[in-house]
Amino acid sequence: MKLTEGKPAPDFSLPDETGKTHKLSDYRGKPVVLYFYPADDTPGCTAEACDLRDDYHKYQKAGAVILGVSPDDETSHDAFKKKYKLPFTLLADKGHKVCELYGVWGQKSMFGKKYFGVIRSTFIIDADGNIAKVFEKIKAKENNKKVLSALAIT
């Protein structure tokens, strides 16, 4: 399913790294940076998360919430979050249902092998719960700059 800007963001419920359940609708009234990444503690995903971490104060100042989503479980998220001192919530989408709901679960290839996984993507959801911006197939090291620019955060 292709999600488009201006449409309501599909609501979901997922556990975070501590097992606490979060619903997207719980964050109405604030902009949400919902970023989907393939796996904890891999080079690209670590670079992406650390860039978001390093500018976290800018997101806080703008009142924005960052939610990271991957198919890894709560234990993996907890270790990743602690290792890199990530100040934002990581959500465990173990059956990749939310990834599928957002259209970011798809066929990929590496070294000629095809497999299914998360296609790195970010959605900016406005305070009313609508999709304000979609970044598809984004490069890990470009995500933070593009999101900051889209939110007009300097």
Secondary structure, DSSP 8 states (H G I E B T S, - for coil): ----TTSB----EEEBTTS-EEEGGGGTTS-EEEEE-S-TTSHHHHHHHHHHHHTHHHHHHTT-EEEEEESS-HHHHHHHHHHTT--SEEEE-TT-HHHHHTT-EEEEEETTEEEEEE--EEEEE-TTSBEEEEE-S--HHHHHHHHHHHTT--
